Amino acid sequence: MQPAVVWDPALLGYDLGGDHPFNPVRLQLTISLATELGVLDDVPLLVPEPAGDGELLRIHSPEYLEAVRQAPMAGWDVGHGLGTADNPVFSGMHDATALVVGSSLLAAQKIATGEARRAVNIAGGLHHAMRDHAAGFCVYNDCAVAISWLLDHGFDRIAYVDTDVHHGDGVQAAFYDDPRVLTISLHQHPFTLWPGTGYSGEAGAGEAEGSAVNIPLPPHTRDPGWLRAFHAIVPSLLAEFRPQILVTQCGVDSHEEDPLADLSLSVDGHRTIYTTLRGLAEQYAGGKWLAVGGGGYQLIRVVPRSWTHLLATVLDRDVKPETPIPPGWADLVRKAAPNAELPTAMTDGAETAHQAWGDGADDPVDIAIRDTRRAIFPLHGLDPDDPRD
Ligand SMILES: [Zn+2]
């Protein structure tokens, strides 16, 4: 059964304009690179429709939808987080964002109907959008809408794993009191990065206590530390929660060269994360894996390579790290950005092997691991101090 890949050049219409960092060229360069490498050979690209109001209202308020619709015609003070430097108003904003949501919905639907076990939408991942306001470049929350739709279509245990460098606050907020959705976010520590949430003590509310999991990592954490923290926490929780589907937000702004944040991952680390997520979906979620994009602002050197690895991983067409950058892609980029320094291969040459947690080390990553395990593991009947759990 072939994985579903959602893509339509119309998704480039989610364009915040000017020199805003969320530049859709990153998607175009990803699709071009994946195509040049043959990753998308014979793969039908599924064309999405914009999500209707009924779907958007699963997560957002009617007042907010109206504000987004009216914003391009309104005056300067539209409220709802719109018209700010982060979330500028642009013409056709409602339709463009509804199309992003529609793409993640289409991906979710392909899995729910059994037409695909895996689906990917690199244009998705707008994880900061809140019920009543835009935030962090995100107008509507496609991740939350897709999860809500899945809850109404046969899924009642959904695990969401967010590897973006920023806290997945909008998705956490949407399901904070819903025990059917386990949200796990690994991100740079909130002391040091917007949105300033995602502490290990944020664990969910009421009967959902334990269903929000946050792993705040110190700035400059590299691949081995990130993977050490991931493996110390995520597999045990998935084994215990037994999700029917794994939904992942795969932001790549955790890369060392990303201009907006300070984690120090590599393209090799990203590739390892994707193969790990695929393995966990197979092991714990019946093979069902919905992957969406997210942040990522090194538009030329990082996003296209990392998300080509994501597409390849979803399609079981893994690209070897040492694969050279195809000349056709390099020519395309040089025409558009003559001064850009291009990568030469699908690797950063980084070391990604990690030590398993529980070896007695106590560096800042280990402090984060211990805090999160102690906040969460007892709520799942797991022992926070036992490395076997
Ligand atoms: Zn981000």
Residues whose N, C-alpha, C, O or C-beta is under 5 A from the ligand:
A	BS01	ZN	D164 V165 H166 G251 D253 G295
